[in-house]
């Protein structure tokens, strides 16, 4: 499974996003630009230039008409995918860390950073897939972060819940229509660094600096599965078709010393989703993996690293033919 290396950014990668069909891959980094590639061969189609700070998140609507970006210049921008034209900007008091559309693509969720006396806040804006439409300036839902700031967030199935991860390792559930707080559960010992939903959004996976990833039920926030790694995790993704999850992370550069471990553990780790066993690793990055996105058809995945590279993987036939053997992989 030889990857395609994409070097379109000058700074560490922050987020990767396939469109619904999986033919396009959007990438963001700390270098103020968004790149878009053909996912089958890595050909770069263009860039979206206009932000004045690092990019933290990227989202695209199901029709690949409008691209949404959140950045450290305290703004969200909407872009026409085809032309790269900026069609709308929302401004905020602090950096925008998360932008996510709901299943119907008629509501946009955004999370801003806690900084300079401003509390971290979760906003919901009405959204229209129309490059000529006028977008509402005021949010319809505004949730101020509780004791621990928001780090990640997303929409559940049928837009019923908003699920948010926190810096203290807990996960909160809010009503998707009113923003009413429903429940909070302790999940990790340290900050939640990623939160990605399964294709049907009935369950999701979280990654944390505490070296674990966990799958939770969306409705009751019950912890269903736990995956234990040997390094801090920055990202976790669920694969369609096969019962696997892919985890990524690695030790920070300052923690990799000449007297300690010589390996930063910068691999993509594959675990069996049901049995929780690690079944393989893929090396390649020269720094921590910051984000992993899986192709919507489950035919491959992309990883973005602190080294500024995107590695685009297409699974070989052996990946789909592989049969998990509990007796062989995990003997009694």
N, C-alpha and C positions, 0 to 999 in steps of 0.2 A: 504494500500500500504506500507507494511513493507519493509524497504530498507535492502540491504546487505552492511555491513560496511567493507571497505577494509583499512587495516592499513599496507601499504607497504612502507610508507615514514616516515622519521623522522623530516621533515621540512614542511612548508606550501606548499600546492599544487599550481601549476602555470598553468597547461594546461591538458586537457583531450581530447582524440581523438579516436573515433570509426573507424574501417576500413570500407570499402565500404559495405561489407556484414553485418556488425554489430555484428559479432561473437567474435571480439576481441576489447578490450579497452586498450589503451596505456595512461599512466599517467606520468607526470613530476612534479618535485618539486624542492625546493632549496637545495636538498641533493645530487646532482650530479648523480643520477641514474634515469633510465627510467624503469618502470614496465609494464608488459603486463599481462592481465587477460582474462579469458573466461568471456564474458559479461552475459551469462545466469545464472551463479552460482557464479561468483566472484573468481574462482580458479586462483591463480597466476601461470603463465606458466614460468616466468623467468624475468631476469633483463638485461639491457644493460649498462655495466660499462666501463667508459673510459674518461668521461668528468672530468675536474678539477674545475668546478664551478657550480653554480646554473643553472638548466635547465629552459629556458623561453618558448620554444615552441616545438611542436612535430607534424610531418606530416607523413603519410604513403601513398604509391602509391596505385592505384585502384586494383592492383593484390596482395597486401599484400606481396610484395617481398622485398621492400626496405623501411626502416624507416629513417626519417630525423629529426635531433634534432639541435636546436640552443641554445647556452649557454653563461654564463657569463665568460667563459674562452676564449672568443673572437673566437669561432670556430663553424662551422657547421660540423656535422659528419653524414655519411651515414652508415647504419647498414643493414646487411642481417637479415631479420626478423626471419627466421627459426633457424639460428644458433647463432645470437647475435654477429657475427663477424663485426668489423668495417672495411669498405671497402674503405672509402675515407674521407679526412678532408680538409675543406677550412678554412684558418686562416684570421682574420680581425683585424683592429686596436682596436676595441671596442667590447662590448658584442653584441651578436646576439639576438634580441628580437622577431623576426617573421620569420617563414619559411612556405611557402605555395606553393603547386603545382597548375598549371593551370588544366583546364578540360581534356586536352589531356595528361597530365603528361609528357610533353616534355620540360617544362620550370619551373624553381624553383625561386621563389621570396624570397628575404631575406631583412630584415631591421636591421641595426646596430644602436647602441645607440650613442647619442651625449654626448661626454665626453672627458676630458683632451685635449681640443683644436681640437678634431676631430668632424666634423659635422655629424649628423645622415644621413645615406645614405641608399637608396633602390637599391638593386642589382637584376639582373635577369641572371641566369645561364642556359645554355642548360642542359637538364636532360635526362638520358636514364635508362629505367627499365631493367637493366642487371647488375648482381653482379660482372661480370668479365670485364665490360667495363671501359675504361679510361675516366674520367670525365674532362671536360674543366676547366682549372684553372682561366681563365679570364671571367668576365661577358660580356654579349652582350648588357646589358643596365645598366647604372649607373645614379641614380638621387640623387643629394645632397638635403637634406631637406631645405625648404625655411625658412621663419622667425620663424616658429614653427616646432619643431621636429616631426618626424613620431612616432606614438605609435602603430598603427595597420595597416594592409594592406591585400589585397586579390585580386583575379582575378574575373572578371565578366563573364557573359555568352559568349561563343564562343571566349574566351580569348581576347575580344575586348578592354577592359579597365583594368587598374590597379586602384583600389580604395584604398586610404590611409586616415587614421584618424590621427589627430594632437593633440598636447598637448594643443592648444588653443581652442579646441572644434570644429574645422572646418574639412571638408572632401574635399579631392582633387581627381581629376580624371585625369589619364594619358593614352595616347595611349598604348595599350598592345603590339604593335609591335615595336614602335620607342622610347617609353618613353617620348614623347612630352607632355608637360603640356597642359591640355584642360580647366579645370575650378576648382574653389575652392568656396565652400559655407560655411557660418557659420551655424552650426547645434546645438551645445551645448555651454553653458556658461563656462564650465570647460573641463578638459582633457577627451578625448575619451579613455575608458578603454577596450572596446571590439568592434569587428566588425565581424558579422557572416552573411553569405549569406543564402537566401532561397535555396531549392534544385535546382531550375532552374537558380539561380543566376541573375534573372532579378530585384530583389530587395534585400535589406539587412537591418539589424538592428544594431544600435549602442547603446552602454551604456556609461554613463558618471558619473563623480563624482557630477554633478549638480542635481542628483536624478531623472533623466529622461532617457528614452530610446526612440529612434525614428526609424521608418522605412522609408527608402529612395528608390526612384526609381534609378536603376543603370544607366540608360541612361542619364537622365537630372538632377540627384541629387535633385529632388523635394522631400520635406518632405511630406510623405503620412499619417503617424500616429505618435502619441505621447503618451507615457505611463508615468504617473507620480507616483513615489514611495515616500516613507517617509524616505529613507536613501540613502547614496551614493551607486551607482551601479558599480560593477566590471565586470559584464557579462550579456549578453542577448542572447537568442537563439530562433529560430523559429521552431515550431513543425510541422512535416509532418502530413497529414491525418486530423487533427483537427485544427481549426482556433484559435490557442493559441500561445502566446509567454511566455517564462519563463525568469524571471529576478532574479538576485542574487547580493548580496553585503552585506552591513551592516556597522555599525559605527566602526571605528578603535578603538582598545582597549584604546588608550589614550583619546578618546572622550567619553567613557562610564564611567561616574563618579558616585560616590555614592550620589552626590547631584542632579544629573540630571537623565536622563532616566536609568532605571535599565535593560532595554532590549536593546541588541545590534542590534535587528532586523535582525537576521541571518537566515531568511527564504528564501526558493525559492518561488517566487511570480508568480502566473499564471494570465495572462491578456487575455481577448478576443482580437484577432488580429484586428478584424474589428471595434468593438464598443469601444475599448480602456478601458473597465472596468476591474477592478481587480475581479477575481472570486474565488480565493482561495490561501492558503499558505501552505507550508510544512516546519515544524520545524525539527531540528535535529543537525545541526552544532553548535559548541561552539565558533565560530569565524566567521568573514566575509566569504562569499562564493566568491572564487576567479575565478572559471570558471564553466560553465555548458555546457555539450555536450548532444545533443539529439540523440537517436538511429536513424539510417537512415530510418528505417521502421516506426518510430513514436511510437514504443511499450514501450518506457521508456526513462529515461535520467540518467545521472550521474552528480554529483556535487562534486567539490573539494574545500576544505576549508582551511582557515588559521590554523585550528586545526590539520592539517596533515591527515585528514581522507578523503576518497572517499566514498560517499554514492551512491549506485547503486540501482536505482528504476525501477521496472517493473509495468506499469500501470495496474490497476484492470479493470474488465469488466465495472464497473460503469463509469470509465473515458470515455470509448468509447460510452456508452449509454447516457451520460449526454447531455441534450438539453438546449442550452442557451435561457433563457427567458428574453427578454429585459424589459418587463413590471415588472417582479418580481425582477430582479437584479438592474435595474436602473429606478425607477419610475419617472414619469414626475413631 
